[in-house]
Amino acid sequence: MRKLYIIGGLLLLVFLGLNACRETHPFTEGDMDERLSGGDTYTIFDGSSSAFSTMIAGMSSRDEFVHAVGDKFFESKFVSAPAPVNPGLGPVFNNTSCSGCHQRDGRGRPPFAGESLRAMLFRISIPGAAADGGPNPVPGFGTQLQDKAIAGAHPEADVSLQYTEKTVTLADGTTLSLRIPHYTVTNPYHPLPANLLLSPRIATQTVGVGLIDAIPDAEILSHADPDDADHDGISGRANQIYDPTLHKAAIGRFGWKANVATLKVQVASAFQQDMGITNYVFPEESSAGQSQLPVQETGIDLPDSVLNAVVFYMRTLAVPARRNINDMTNRHGAAVFQQIGCAKCHVTTFTTRVDVTFPLLSNQVIHPYSDFLLHDMGPELGDGRPDYEAGPNEWRTAPLWGIGLTEKVSGYAYYMHDGRARTLTEAILWHGGEGEQSRESFKELDQADRDALISFLNSL
């Protein structure tokens, strides 16, 4: 497989004119190619089930080796200590590997009927704010429910899921059913407070996270309009969060509520919270202070080199190119996307900063279809839980690049923060708040225009 990566990488380098070997430069107008979702160094022409899991071309042999090491540990299952290989799991956790939630580097899903949680988790808190301004931890539970545990420990709690349906009627008489999720926390290891705030989250796809990490803060802030000064009904704003590596406030760009500023913190947090594996960014166990675990291991579970390799692996994953860009239906769908206002939040284009340590990231004109800002999406999508400056109804605009390959990569396709939407059409119909005007415009479209819009989204 590694040989295939290298051969494919060499072919892409030839195709792109050895861009990775020349000095980095900004695109000119004539260089623009709509297919290059990840710019001229991060885009791959692969629409297969491996579309989210291919490394970029043009790296040195050393960088390819580090990427491969990170890939190995991303896929590896961790176990409880002591163990000769991959120890440190738990004592409580949500999954045993990164790939357990991000299958083929794709997105997660809610559980099927009778199934335990696999690629979905629940953030929790109580009213108020922590010392760093973030969510207020639940005593004895922290800010995330871990529904699994190693031998000798009890899972923090289970969560059951049921749906009710509601019917939506479009202007042409077409009816669709939307499902409304209902969650019940069961079997806690000790009583939960009555004022518990619960927020479901499916795992996000990892495609393009290295490029997102390289977008300058100023580019994100340029799209913010917190007071809706232009009176278009869209008032996106950045989430100001605390970064534990910088020890100061930073602009969030990762996570469903933009509550993480950098890729390194995102990965380190996932190891500690999702798997109970401590690391140099988060050296304390996620279960610290729990009454059921009076004596816990001390020390760092994950070697620094492994954490850094996994970060580099994710940083160097390529982005699949847009497909069928000259198809007339897709062209029309792109026009409808603009016409009904989707692009006001799902911003097409950004340019990455200059990165002297990794020039392949520099000056890439990318098309993530997100502004990475918070938007009020209305009470039907609200979780009732603030996260730093993100309000209960606010969510980060989800990037759309690669969205049309979701089912091919993961074997399923569920959308929105909790996976309630089974189709892209359902996802659009769940937009409320700042997205309500676009949703209502979508409902007024005829069947041909709706189909063209969905076809366009599937080409991304």
C-alpha positions in Angstrom: 0.0 0.0 0.0 2.9 2.4 0.8 4.4 1.7 -2.6 1.0 2.6 -4.2 1.0 5.8 -2.2 4.5 6.7 -3.4 3.7 5.9 -7.0 0.5 7.8 -6.9 2.3 10.7 -5.2 4.9 10.8 -8.0 2.2 10.8 -10.7 0.4 13.6 -9.0 3.6 15.6 -8.7 4.2 15.2 -12.4 0.6 16.2 -13.1 0.9 19.4 -11.0 4.3 20.4 -12.4 6.3 19.4 -9.4 4.6 22.1 -7.3 5.9 20.7 -4.1 9.5 21.1 -5.2 9.3 24.8 -6.2 9.0 27.8 -3.9 5.5 28.2 -2.5 3.5 30.9 -4.1 0.0 32.3 -4.1 -2.4 31.2 -6.9 -3.1 33.7 -9.6 -6.5 34.0 -11.1 -5.4 31.9 -14.1 -4.2 29.1 -11.8 -7.6 28.5 -10.2 -9.1 25.0 -10.7 -12.4 24.3 -9.1 -11.5 20.6 -8.6 -8.6 21.4 -6.2 -10.5 21.4 -3.0 -7.3 21.1 -1.0 -5.2 23.4 -3.2 -2.4 22.3 -5.5 -0.4 20.3 -3.0 -3.2 18.7 -0.8 -5.7 17.6 -3.4 -6.0 13.9 -4.6 -8.0 12.6 -7.5 -9.5 9.7 -5.7 -13.3 9.1 -5.3 -12.9 5.6 -3.7 -13.4 4.4 -0.2 -9.8 5.5 0.5 -10.5 9.1 -0.4 -10.1 10.4 3.2 -7.1 8.2 4.1 -4.4 9.0 1.5 -1.3 11.0 2.4 -0.3 14.1 0.4 2.4 13.8 -2.3 5.7 15.6 -2.3 6.9 14.7 1.3 10.4 13.6 2.2 11.0 10.0 3.0 11.3 10.9 6.7 7.9 12.7 6.6 6.4 9.7 4.9 7.7 7.5 7.6 6.3 9.7 10.4 2.9 9.7 8.5 3.0 5.9 8.4 3.7 5.7 12.1 0.9 8.1 12.9 -1.4 6.0 10.6 -0.4 2.9 12.5 -1.3 4.3 15.9 -4.5 5.9 14.5 -5.7 2.5 13.6 -4.3 0.6 16.6 -6.4 -0.6 19.5 -5.2 0.4 22.9 -5.6 -1.8 26.0 -5.4 -1.4 29.8 -2.0 -1.3 31.5 0.1 -3.2 32.1 0.6 -4.4 28.6 3.6 -4.7 26.2 1.8 -3.0 23.3 -0.4 0.1 23.4 -1.1 0.3 27.1 -3.0 3.1 28.9 -6.6 2.6 28.0 -9.2 3.8 30.5 -10.1 3.4 33.3 -13.2 4.8 31.6 -13.4 5.4 27.9 -15.6 5.7 24.8 -13.6 3.7 22.3 -10.3 1.8 22.0 -8.9 3.4 18.9 -9.1 6.6 16.8 -10.4 4.6 13.8 -13.1 3.1 16.0 -14.9 6.4 15.7 -13.4 7.7 12.5 -13.8 4.7 10.2 -11.5 5.2 7.2 -11.0 8.7 8.6 -14.7 9.4 8.0 -17.5 10.6 10.2 -19.4 8.7 13.0 -23.0 7.8 13.4 -25.6 7.4 16.1 -26.2 3.8 17.3 -28.7 1.6 15.6 -31.6 0.1 17.6 -30.3 -2.1 20.4 -26.7 -1.1 19.7 -24.3 0.6 22.2 -22.5 3.8 21.3 -19.7 3.3 18.9 -18.9 6.5 17.0 -21.0 8.9 19.1 -20.3 10.5 22.5 -22.0 12.9 24.9 -20.6 16.1 26.3 -21.9 17.0 29.7 -21.8 19.9 32.1 -23.8 21.8 34.7 -24.9 25.5 34.5 -22.1 28.0 35.0 -18.5 28.1 33.7 -15.2 26.5 34.6 -12.2 28.6 35.7 -11.0 28.7 32.1 -14.4 29.9 30.8 -15.3 26.6 29.4 -18.2 24.2 30.3 -18.6 23.6 34.1 -17.7 20.0 34.8 -20.1 17.6 36.5 -18.7 16.6 39.8 -17.5 13.0 39.5 -18.0 12.9 35.8 -16.1 15.8 34.1 -17.3 17.2 30.8 -17.8 13.9 28.8 -19.7 10.7 29.5 -17.5 7.6 29.1 -19.8 4.7 28.5 -17.2 1.9 28.7 -14.7 0.9 31.3 -11.8 -1.5 31.9 -12.1 -4.5 34.3 -12.6 -3.2 37.9 -14.2 0.0 36.9 -17.8 0.9 36.1 -18.8 2.9 33.0 -19.9 6.4 34.0 -23.3 5.9 32.4 -25.2 4.5 29.4 -27.3 6.6 27.0 -30.3 5.2 25.2 -31.7 6.8 22.0 -35.2 6.9 20.6 -36.7 8.8 17.7 -40.1 10.4 17.0 -40.9 11.6 13.5 -42.3 14.9 12.2 -43.6 15.6 8.7 -42.4 18.5 6.6 -44.3 19.5 3.4 -42.5 21.4 0.6 -44.1 24.0 -1.6 -44.8 21.5 -4.4 -46.6 19.1 -2.1 -43.7 16.7 -1.5 -43.7 15.4 2.1 -40.7 14.2 4.0 -40.2 12.8 7.5 -37.6 14.2 9.9 -36.6 12.2 13.0 -36.3 13.9 16.3 -33.8 12.2 18.7 -34.6 11.7 22.5 -31.8 10.7 24.9 -32.1 9.0 28.3 -29.1 8.6 30.6 -29.2 5.3 32.4 -27.2 3.3 34.9 -24.8 6.0 36.1 -22.1 4.8 38.5 -23.4 7.3 41.0 -26.3 9.8 40.8 -26.2 12.5 38.2 -27.3 16.1 39.1 -30.8 17.1 38.2 -29.5 20.1 36.2 -27.3 18.0 33.9 -26.7 19.5 30.5 -26.3 16.8 27.8 -25.0 17.3 24.2 -24.7 14.5 21.6 -21.8 14.5 19.1 -21.0 12.1 16.3 -17.3 12.0 15.2 -16.4 14.4 12.5 -14.5 13.4 9.3 -10.8 14.1 9.5 -10.3 15.2 5.8 -8.6 18.5 5.5 -7.9 19.1 9.2 -4.3 20.1 8.5 -5.4 22.8 6.1 -8.0 24.0 8.6 -5.2 24.3 11.2 -3.3 26.5 8.7 -6.0 29.1 8.0 -5.0 32.4 9.5 -7.2 33.7 12.3 -7.7 37.0 10.4 -9.2 35.1 7.4 -11.8 33.4 9.7 -12.5 36.7 11.5 -13.0 38.5 8.2 -16.3 36.6 7.8 -17.6 37.3 11.3 -20.5 39.7 11.6 -21.6 39.3 15.3 -24.0 42.2 15.2 -25.4 41.5 11.7 -24.2 44.9 10.5 -25.2 44.1 6.9 -28.7 43.0 8.0 -28.7 39.8 6.0 -29.8 37.7 9.0 -26.4 36.0 9.3 -24.3 36.9 12.3 -21.5 34.4 12.6 -18.9 34.9 15.3 -15.8 33.2 16.5 -15.7 31.1 19.6 -13.0 32.4 22.0 -11.7 29.4 23.9 -8.8 28.6 26.2 -5.8 26.8 24.6 -3.9 24.6 27.1 -0.7 24.7 25.0 -0.7 28.5 24.6 -2.1 29.1 28.1 -4.2 31.9 26.7 -7.4 32.6 24.7 -7.5 31.5 21.1 -10.0 31.3 18.3 -11.7 27.9 18.1 -12.0 26.2 14.7 -12.3 22.4 15.5 -15.3 20.6 17.0 -19.0 20.9 16.5 -19.0 24.1 18.7 -15.6 25.3 17.5 -14.3 24.7 21.0 -10.7 23.7 20.1 -8.1 26.0 18.5 -5.5 23.6 17.1 -5.2 20.2 15.6 -2.7 19.1 18.3 -5.1 19.9 21.1 -7.9 18.2 19.2 -5.9 15.0 18.9 -4.6 15.1 22.5 -8.0 15.7 23.9 -9.4 12.7 21.9 -6.8 10.4 23.4 -7.5 11.6 26.9 -11.2 12.0 26.8 -12.3 9.3 24.3 -9.8 6.6 25.3 -8.5 7.7 28.8 -5.0 7.9 27.5 -3.0 10.7 29.1 -0.4 12.7 27.2 1.8 15.7 27.5 -1.0 18.1 26.6 -3.5 16.5 29.0 -1.5 14.6 31.7 -4.5 14.1 34.0 -6.8 11.1 33.7 -10.3 11.9 32.4 -11.6 10.0 35.4 -9.6 12.0 38.0 -11.5 12.5 41.2 -14.1 9.7 40.7 -15.1 8.0 43.9 -15.0 4.5 42.2 -11.3 4.9 41.5 -9.6 6.0 44.7 -6.2 4.9 43.4 -5.2 5.7 39.8 -2.0 5.3 37.8 0.2 8.3 37.5 2.4 9.3 34.7 1.9 9.8 30.9 0.4 6.9 29.0 1.2 8.0 25.5 4.8 8.7 24.3 5.2 12.3 23.0 6.5 10.9 19.7 3.4 8.9 19.2 1.1 11.8 19.8 3.1 14.0 17.5 3.1 11.3 14.8 -0.7 11.0 15.0 -1.0 14.8 14.7 1.3 14.7 11.7 -0.7 11.8 10.1 -3.9 13.8 10.3 -2.1 17.0 9.2 -0.9 15.3 6.0 -4.1 13.7 4.9 -5.1 14.8 1.4 -8.4 16.2 0.4 -10.4 14.5 -2.5 -10.9 16.7 -5.5 -14.4 17.9 -6.6 -15.9 15.6 -9.1 -18.0 16.2 -12.3 -17.5 20.0 -12.1 -18.6 20.5 -15.8 -21.8 18.5 -15.4 -24.6 20.9 -16.2 -26.8 19.7 -13.3 -24.0 20.3 -10.9 -23.3 23.7 -12.4 -26.9 24.6 -11.9 -26.9 23.2 -8.3 -23.9 25.4 -7.5 -25.9 28.4 -8.7 -28.9 27.4 -6.5 -26.5 27.0 -3.6 -25.5 30.7 -4.0 -29.1 31.8 -4.8 -30.7 30.5 -1.6 -27.9 31.8 0.6 -26.0 28.6 1.6 -22.7 30.2 0.8 -23.1 33.0 3.4 -22.1 30.4 6.0 -20.6 27.7 3.9 -17.9 30.0 2.6 -16.2 28.5 -0.5 -12.6 29.7 -0.4 -9.7 30.4 2.1 -6.0 30.7 1.7 -3.6 29.1 4.2 -0.8 30.9 5.9 2.9 30.6 5.0 4.4 27.7 7.0 8.2 27.7 6.9 8.4 24.4 8.8 6.1 22.6 6.3 6.0 24.5 3.0 3.5 22.1 1.4 0.9 23.8 3.6 1.8 27.3 2.5 -0.5 29.6 0.4 -2.9 26.9 -0.5 -6.2 28.2 -2.0 -8.7 25.7 -0.5 -12.4 25.2 -0.7 -13.8 23.8 2.6 -17.3 25.4 2.3 -17.3 26.6 5.9 -16.6 29.9 7.7 -15.6 28.0 10.9 -17.8 30.5 12.8 -20.7 29.9 15.3 -24.2 30.4 14.1 -27.5 30.2 15.9 -29.3 27.3 14.3 -32.5 27.6 16.2 -34.0 25.8 19.2 -34.8 22.5 17.4 -31.1 21.9 17.0 -30.1 23.4 20.3 -28.6 21.2 23.0 -29.2 23.5 25.9 -25.4 23.5 26.7 -23.0 26.4 26.3 -19.4 25.8 25.4 -17.1 28.7 26.1 -18.8 31.5 24.1 -20.9 29.2 22.0 -24.5 29.4 23.1 -27.0 26.5 23.5 -28.3 27.0 19.9 -25.0 27.8 18.3 -22.9 25.4 16.1 -19.9 25.8 14.0 -20.6 25.7 10.2 -19.6 22.2 9.2 -17.1 22.0 6.2 -18.7 20.4 3.2 -15.6 19.2 1.3 -15.8 15.4 0.8 -19.4 15.3 1.9 -20.5 13.5 -1.2 -18.1 10.6 -0.5 -19.4 10.0 3.1 -21.3 6.8 2.3 -18.6 5.4 0.1 -15.9 6.0 2.7 -17.9 5.0 5.9 -20.5 2.7 4.5 -23.3 5.0 5.9 -24.2 8.6 5.8 -25.7 10.6 8.7 -25.5 14.4 9.1 -25.7 17.2 11.6 -24.0 17.1 15.0 -26.0 14.2 16.3 -26.6 12.2 13.0 -30.3 12.8 13.0 -30.4 13.6 9.3 -30.3 10.5 7.0 -30.0 12.5 3.8 -28.6 15.8 2.7 -32.2 17.0 2.1 -33.1 16.2 5.7 -29.9 18.1 6.9 -31.0 21.2 5.0 -34.5 21.0 6.4 -33.1 20.9 9.9 -31.6 24.4 9.5 -33.3 26.9 11.7 -32.3 30.2 13.2 -29.8 31.9 10.9 -30.3 29.1 8.4 -34.1 29.4 8.4 -34.2 31.7 5.4 -32.1 29.3 3.3 -34.3 26.4 4.5 -37.5 28.1 3.5 -36.0 29.0 0.1 -35.1 25.4 -0.4 -38.7 24.3 0.4 -39.9 26.7 -2.3 -37.7 25.1 -5.0 -39.1 22.8 -7.6 -37.9 19.2 -7.8 -35.4 19.8 -10.5 -33.7 22.6 -8.6 -33.6 20.6 -5.4 -32.1 17.6 -7.2 -29.5 19.9 -8.8 -28.5 21.3 -5.4 -28.1 17.8 -3.9 -26.2 16.7 -6.9 -23.8 19.7 -6.5 -23.3 18.9 -2.8 -22.5 15.3 -3.7 -19.8 16.5 -6.1 -17.9 18.2 -3.3 
